[in-house]
Amino acid sequence: MGEEGLAEISARYIRFADTEAHGRSPLYEELARAVAGDRETLGFLSTLPDVKRQPNLLLAAVRHLFGTPTGWNEFRQALQANPDAIRSLMLERSTQTNEPGRCATLLPVLARLPQPLALLEVGTSAGLCLMPDLYSYDYGRKAIRAPAMAAEPPVFRCSASETTPMPAAAPQVVWRAGLDLSPIDASDPSQVAWLETLVWPEQTARLANLRAAVKIAATVKPRVLKGDLRGSDLVRLCSEAPKDATLVIFHTAVLDYVSDPADREAFAEQVMRLSPYWVSNEFPRVFPCIARCAGKSRPPGHFLLSVNGSPVAWTDPHGASLEWIADEA
Ligand SMILES: C[S@@+](CC[C@H](N)C(=O)[O-])C[C@H]1O[C@@H](n2cnc3c(N)ncnc32)[C@H](O)[C@@H]1O
């Protein structure tokens, strides 16, 4: 790979440091900036396929194999001493971060739809976002308690802007199913260990909530099927949803993985044909048409939440905040 290619990888790590890790993980910010300036590490990344060069994947792979480094020197030593082990883990795994905290940003939308709901999530990972009705939430001015269950529910804290319509109660979910290219089994300890490594190092509350959600999933066993969001798998799964519930097809942090914009548009058109409600929670670059309607003031590094192609809110990628932008609340 030439200089231009290395500069592209470097820019990706800087972008990650600036817009994703900054203010959320000092260690990841430090490491990503150091990777961006280190020729040898950039050279290592250039030997991997483009989709495997993600900052999250490299940082998680090193931590998974060698523990959380104290800083750049330790990280670099681990990489220099073990490039093959790190490469093969990066090729084997992918960034399937399952962040149930995103349910806190979906809830104000889901709670306003005609109940009960049939939830279908594409790119569901282990299916943890399929259980928004089984978690507790703290929005500051409003709290929602999970129904009593054997497992202690996680509590997701989310600071919501004033105009956000506060859900009166959790949605009523009568059917749930997820689709993923590579589903994660929440009852398999080695797969769960990888999910845990994908949580950024300083985020201990996030990790505790992930573990609590995994316990609920191990009991509820949300149905998670192997399949591609593009095409017939989705059509088949939709046909199984009960007709007397409101079908909602949703996704969070998924469509960035579908690299061809034409595929993303075709997916959006198909979803609108299959379901009365399409809820998308993605980086704004994923659907530029929707982002154009969301106005100019964009909090950097945030997702855009939309319903049926209309922007509704800017959301923190891990569900910690929500800024409502829809006209009517
Ligand atoms: C970053 S994870 C997000 C998981 C979950 N939606 C969440 O927000 O916690 C993205 C997931 O999308 C899945 N994925 C990517 N492309 C897909 C496709 N074409 N069809 C189905 N799933 C896909 C990946 O396997 C991965 O599990």
The ligand as an ORCA input file, in Angstrom:
! r2SCAN-3c Opt
* xyz 0 1
  C     -22.246     -2.677     15.724
  S     -23.299     -4.077     15.765
  C     -24.781     -3.356     16.403
  C     -25.626     -4.344     17.152
  C     -26.953     -3.804     17.709
  N     -27.783     -3.311     16.646
  C     -26.738     -2.725     18.727
  O     -27.002     -1.550     18.423
  O     -26.321     -3.009     19.837
  C     -23.685     -4.303     14.034
  C     -24.290     -5.655     13.743
  O     -24.812     -5.641     12.399
  C     -24.574     -6.899     11.803
  N     -24.638     -6.743     10.339
  C     -23.794     -6.045      9.544
  N     -24.184     -6.134      8.241
  C     -25.321     -6.893      8.227
  C     -26.189     -7.358      7.196
  N     -25.962     -7.064      5.906
  N     -27.250     -8.115      7.538
  C     -27.476     -8.450      8.840
  N     -26.674     -8.054      9.858
  C     -25.609     -7.292      9.570
  C     -23.204     -7.305     12.339
  O     -22.996     -8.698     12.234
  C     -23.286     -6.816     13.779
  O     -23.744     -7.826     14.650
*
